[in-house]
Amino acid sequence: MIGSAGTRIITPCSVTNSSGATIVHLNQKSLAERWDLSPRTLEQWRWQGRGPVYLKIHNHVVYRLIDIEAFEAAHLHANTSGPLPDMEDEDAR
């Protein structure tokens, strides 16, 4: 789905757990759109043990938004030569 400014609109599914916290999930198609990947790539990553952790319930795969954001944060890069240094390493300098 494309928004008015050409941006993609991704529809998450949210669930409220027993403690009242809202948990947001994305399905495979929504995550593929978010990252501009083929859904098949996510399938391959799951098979290879790569990519963010996921939930599989009755043959349905969903990704918790909190896990997606953690995966994204762990893969931040400052340049093409590698990931950002750990903040703790920076403090030690």
N, C-alpha and C positions, 0 to 999 in steps of 0.2 A: 504494500500500500504506500502511495507517495503523497506527501503533504503538499500544500499550496506552494511552498518555496522550494519544492523539489527534494525535500528531506524525507527520509523514510519514517513511517509511523509504525512502531513495533508495539503490538498489544500484549502486555504481560497478563498473566493470570495471578491473582492474589488470593491468599487463603489466610484466615485468621486462626491461629492455633489456640489450644486450650488456655494458655496464659494471656491471651488477648493480643499477642504480637502478630503483625501482618507479615506473611512470608510471600514474596513475589517470585514467580516462576516464569521461565520462558521455555517454549517448546523448541524442538530442533529447527524448525523453519524460521522462527523468530530470531533465534541466536544466529543462524546463518545469515539472515538479513542484516542483523546488527553488525556483524563482522564482514559482510560482503563476501561470504564463502558459499560454496555449494553445500547443501545439506549432506551430500555424500561424503564430503571432507570430514564433517563432524562424526559421521558413522565410522569412517576409517580411523579417526583419532580414538574413538571409544574402543575399537577393536585392538588398536596398538597400545592402549593405555596412556595416551596423550590427551591434552586438552583439559578442560575443567571437569571436576567431579560432577556426577549427575545422579538423578534418581530414576529408577526403572520400576514402574508399578504396573502390573498386568500388561506387559508389552508396550507401555507408553513411557517414553523418555522425556524428562523435563530437567531443566537446569535451574537451580536457585540463583536469583540475582546476586545475592551476597557472594556465592561461589564464583560467578562470572566476574564480578568486580575484583575479587581477590586474585583470580587468574590474570586479569588485565594488569593489575598493579604489579604482579610478580614478573611481568614481561615488558615493563617500561624500558625504553632505551634512550640514552642521551645522544647517541650517534650510531653509525652503521657498524662500529667495531665491537659493540657489546652492550650488555645491560647496564643500568645505572648502578653505581656503587652503593653498598649498604650504607644507610645513614650512620650506623654505629662506626663504620670504618672512617667516615668523614670526620666524626667527632674525635677520633683518636689522633688525627693529624695535627 
